[in-house]
Every structure is written in C-alpha cells, then in structure tokens.
Amino acid sequence: MKPTNYHLFDFMDFDLELKKNESLWKAYKPTAVVEKDGDILVTVPFQKQVLANDMAPDTNVAQETHTLIIRQYEPGIIRLFMGFDGEQPSDASEMLQMSARVKHSPLHAELKDDQWVITDNGGVCRAVINMQQPVLDRWSELLPDPQETLDLRLFPDGKHEVRLAAYDHFSPPRYDALPLGYCKTDGKNDRATLSFECKLNECFAGTGERFEKMDLSGQTFFLKNQDGQGVNNRRTYKNIPFYLSSRMYGVFYHTTAHSKLSLAGVSTRSVEFMSDQALIDAFIIGGDTVEEILRGYRDLTGYPSMPPLWSFGVWMSRMTYFSADEVNAICDRLRKEHYPCDVIHLDTGWFKTDWLCEWKFN
C-alpha cells in the first residue's frame, strides 16, 4: 500500500485512478429512532460521495436509508447490526455459541435535549445518539461546513464509553475515518466500514494469531487466514476478528468475510474496520477488567472444550510427507524401535499446491 493521505484509498481500497465504477456512501444524522421487540431501530440516511480524492456529497443522487439495530445483552454487551442488503440479526451462527449468561435485555429510547437517550429496564444509560449541531472551532472561514454524521456513544456495561468516530477529519473534505459507511461497485453493495474513536496512548491486543508484540496499536491488519510461511511476517493461519482495548472494552466482529482492521494505524484517532461483505455486525463488550471482557467474548463465542486424550501424547512431524508409503514407513520404524507416538502430523504435502495453504487437498 502506498500511502496517499486520502482515506478513500488508504483504507477503503478504492481504485487509485478512480476509473472503476465505485461509490462511497457516508452515514448522516438519523431521521427516526423507534423501539421494537426490545431493540432500538435507528433509521440512518446515507449520502453518496462524489468520486474524487476529497470527499463531498453528491447531491445529484438521492439518499439511501438503512436500519441500524441496537441490541443489548447481559452481561455488558451491545450489538450493532446493519445489513445493507436487508439482512436481519440472528443468534443462530456457527461463530456464536452463546452461554446461558447471555440474555437479551430490552432497551427504551427517549428524546431529551436533542439527544436520544437509550436505557435498559433499570434506567441505566446504554447509548446516546446526539442530534445536536456540532460546535465548530474553525481555523479558516474559507472551509465549508462539515457534512452531517452519525454521532453515537455506547455504554455496553453502563459505565465505559465507546464512541463512533464521527469527527475524525482534518478538514470537511479530508476524512481519516467514517463512523459508518458502505461502498458500491457497479451498483452493488460490496463492502462496509465501522469506526470507533481512539484516545491518546490507548493500547490494543487480540486479533488471533499474530507474530507481533503484545500492543498492536498503530498497526493495520488484514484478517485473512492463509499460510503464514514462517513467523516473520503479517500472514497468519488463525485470524480472529476480536480485539481488546486498554480503555476496558472489546469488540467482536461477527463475520467470516475477509476484513481489514486498523488499530490507530491509518488514523491515530480511530479504530477502523472494513469488511468485504456489505454488512456490519459488531458486539461491543464492556467490563472493569480484561478478565470480564474476555469472559463476555467467550460467553458469545463459546468456551473451549477439553481436547481428546490422544492430543496430549507424543506427536511426530517433519516439514512434510509426500506419500502414504512414506508415512507408513515412519510408523513402522517407530514401532520397530519402540518409540512412543500418538499422532502423525501431515504438513504441507497434503496441499494441492505445495507450500501454499489454499485449503485444497491433493
């Protein structure tokens, strides 16, 4: 990636020459907030942006509206869901193995002083949607007014604030992150983005297998499972769309799509997520300790089971075996020399293409 200082290219992966039929749609201020079956449904208009380096609204194209669903789970979990092609949230997923501790907690919305205050049955504030006009501190009168935006603050555990990155820009046309947006290619929705505000000296951990230092702040990762080919690069076998913040919250992105996650990397003021799928489904988990947040994550995705007894035994492995005869010869020698062995580990020889983990058996 060659940095351009334009968010359109550096994070949203637009064609550098702007020759493809691509478009970016930016979230505007909500037009309606209603309660339904314990969830909060927020009608969010999106404005198409002109296809140019600097962002500006394309007023020749009508806005599109989509519904953002806010759902509260106990203990201390908020779910943000927006399906740009009409999808609806579901708890039936192989990635979700919710424990008995996870319970749907009804939410209520009330408009107070141009802010939608969202509370649970106990009156605890879980989210605030700011409808007020932003207070501008201009450094030049020549600048245009900023576009509308979705200004949403979340309190998953009723205490710790997690805010969408509503105002991460150098000037109105120069955005470094979008709170919520999606893209189209040839008229079809094909990727979506969600960003959270990042604070000074905030640290991050997680994202699965990572050959990096513990603190991942300042880096951008491609969440794509592939052959790591060693431990000295950013390729990894086991990416997990979950991270922990030192501000005592965690986010689990419920998706199997190839994704990009910037932990204060592209912008030092934002955590940015982009999925190759035009759908956002994020679980924001709060807690007073890392242990509480991790337990919330396991409550969503399942607790590890005890591995089978044989897996604790002696493993025999080499870089690869290329035939069944070769494997059998190794097994025969182990038995002949009375060497204990419980597992034969077949490495790259089973790939259809040697040294390329493309998940296809030879």
Stockholm file with secondary structure:
# STOCKHOLM 1.0

chainA/1-362         MKPTNYHLFDFMDFDLELKKNESLWKAYKPTAVVEKDGDILVTVPFQKQVLANDMAPDTNVAQETHTLIIRQYEPGIIRLFMGFDGEQPSDASEMLQMSARVKHSPLHAELKDDQWVITDNGGVCRAVINMQQPVLDRWSELLPDPQETLDLRLFPDGKHEVRLAAYDHFSPPRYDALPLGYCKTDGKNDRATLSFECKLNECFAGTGERFEKMDLSGQTFFLKNQDGQGVNNRRTYKNIPFYLSSRMYGVFYHTTAHSKLSLAGVSTRSVEFMSDQALIDAFIIGGDTVEEILRGYRDLTGYPSMPPLWSFGVWMSRMTYFSADEVNAICDRLRKEHYPCDVIHLDTGWFKTDWLCEWKFN
#=GR chainA/1-362 SS CCCCSCHHHHTTCCCTTCCSCEEEEEECCCSEEEEETTEEEEEEEEEEBCSSSSCCBCTTSCCEEEEEEEEEEETTEEEEEEETTSCCCCSCBTTBCCCTTCEEECEEEEEETTEEEEEETTCCEEEEEECSCCCCCCSCTTSCCCCCCCCEEECTTSSSCEEBCTTCEEETTEESCCSEEEEEETTEEEEEEEEEECCTTCCEEEEESCSSCSCCTTEEEEECBCCCCSSSSSCBSCEEEEEEETTTEEEEECCCSCEEEEESSSCTTEEEEEESSSEEEEEEEECSSHHHHHHHHHHHHCCCCCCCGGGGSCEEECSCCCCHHHHHHHHHHHHHTTCCCSEEECCGGGBSSTTCCCSCBC
#=GC SS_cons         CCCCSCHHHHTTCCCTTCCSCEEEEEECCCSEEEEETTEEEEEEEEEEBCSSSSCCBCTTSCCEEEEEEEEEEETTEEEEEEETTSCCCCSCBTTBCCCTTCEEECEEEEEETTEEEEEETTCCEEEEEECSCCCCCCSCTTSCCCCCCCCEEECTTSSSCEEBCTTCEEETTEESCCSEEEEEETTEEEEEEEEEECCTTCCEEEEESCSSCSCCTTEEEEECBCCCCSSSSSCBSCEEEEEEETTTEEEEECCCSCEEEEESSSCTTEEEEEESSSEEEEEEEECSSHHHHHHHHHHHHCCCCCCCGGGGSCEEECSCCCCHHHHHHHHHHHHHTTCCCSEEECCGGGBSSTTCCCSCBC
//
